[in-house]
């Protein structure tokens, strides 16, 4: 039974890491745009920050559940 769980959890962990990396990239793109003076990026920054916090918290919750 543990072998089945291990083989199932490993791909799920890879997907979660991929999601986390994507969230970092999207947020960093908006931050860099705002720093370079892009007005649209400056307007999107509060929303991007809130989305990043929500996604990071959700991913962290998934990692905790996978670790149990």
C-alpha positions in Angstrom: 0.0 0.0 0.0 2.7 2.6 0.8 4.2 2.1 -2.7 0.9 3.0 -4.3 0.7 6.2 -2.2 4.3 7.2 -2.9 3.8 6.7 -6.6 0.6 8.8 -6.5 2.0 11.6 -4.4 5.2 12.2 -6.4 3.4 13.5 -9.5 1.1 15.6 -7.4 4.1 17.2 -5.7 5.6 18.0 -9.2 2.3 19.6 -10.3 2.2 21.7 -7.1 5.8 22.9 -7.5 4.9 23.8 -11.1 1.9 25.8 -10.0 4.0 27.6 -7.3 6.7 28.5 -9.9 4.1 29.8 -12.3 2.6 32.0 -9.5 6.0 33.4 -8.7 6.7 34.2 -12.4 3.3 35.9 -12.9 3.7 38.0 -9.8 7.3 38.9 -10.6 6.3 39.9 -14.2 3.8 42.4 -12.8 6.2 43.7 -10.2 9.0 44.3 -12.8 6.6 46.0 -15.1 5.5 48.3 -12.4 9.1 49.1 -11.5 9.8 49.9 -15.1 7.0 52.4 -15.2 4.3 50.4 -16.9 1.0 52.1 -15.8 -1.1 49.0 -16.5 1.3 46.9 -14.3 1.0 49.5 -11.6 -2.8 49.2 -11.6 -2.6 45.4 -11.6 -0.1 45.2 -8.7 -2.6 45.1 -5.8 -4.6 42.4 -7.5 -1.5 40.5 -8.5 -0.2 40.6 -4.9 -3.6 39.4 -3.5 -3.8 36.6 -6.1 -0.2 35.6 -5.3 -0.8 35.4 -1.5 -4.0 33.4 -2.1 -2.3 30.9 -4.5 0.8 30.6 -2.3 -1.3 29.9 0.8 -3.4 27.3 -1.1 -0.2 25.6 -2.4 1.3 25.6 1.1 -1.9 23.9 2.4 -1.6 21.2 -0.2 2.0 20.6 0.7 1.1 20.2 4.3 -1.6 17.7 3.5 0.8 15.8 1.2 3.3 15.7 4.1 0.8 14.1 6.6 
